[in-house]
């Protein structure tokens, strides 16, 4: 129902993160922001509709594995664990919240202001 990195992809990601950290440490002239996040969006596999209860259950499972509290606001549920300025975040968004977001942007590009 949910797809995440394969063991090989996970190992490559971890290696890449370590390589990035080593590179940034060796090249202090390269600018960076003061924070970084890794985001995991809890959505169904491509073409598979997942109900809100299943998404929230998956978020609860991930939160328990990551020892991260869950915060909910306006249909968006997030589990975060911080490592200094680095954050691991998993998010599940209720269908009603997604529908409201899509409705808000459904007219994007339809109305153009007159040229001044």
HUTA-V963808 format. One record per pair of residues at least 12 apart in sequence whose ideal C-beta (glycine too) atoms are under 6 Angstrom apart, sorted by sequence separation. I is the first residue (numbers start at 1). J is the second residue. D is the distance in Angstrom with one decimal. If there is no record, write none. Layout:
i->I j->J d->D
i->I j->J d->D
This chain:
i->68 j->80 d->5.6
i->42 j->55 d->5.1
i->68 j->81 d->4.0
i->78 j->91 d->4.9
i->66 j->81 d->4.8
i->77 j->92 d->4.7
i->42 j->58 d->5.1
i->63 j->79 d->3.7
i->42 j->59 d->5.6
i->62 j->79 d->5.9
i->76 j->93 d->5.1
i->59 j->77 d->5.4
i->75 j->94 d->3.8
i->59 j->79 d->5.9
i->75 j->96 d->5.8
i->76 j->97 d->5.9
i->75 j->97 d->3.0
i->62 j->90 d->4.5
i->59 j->90 d->5.9
i->59 j->92 d->4.3
i->56 j->92 d->5.7
i->55 j->92 d->4.0
i->3 j->45 d->5.3
i->52 j->94 d->4.8
i->52 j->95 d->5.8
i->35 j->85 d->4.6
i->36 j->86 d->5.4
i->37 j->87 d->4.6
i->38 j->88 d->5.2
i->39 j->89 d->5.1
i->40 j->90 d->4.4
i->41 j->91 d->5.7
i->42 j->92 d->4.1
i->34 j->85 d->5.7
i->37 j->89 d->5.6
i->2 j->58 d->5.8
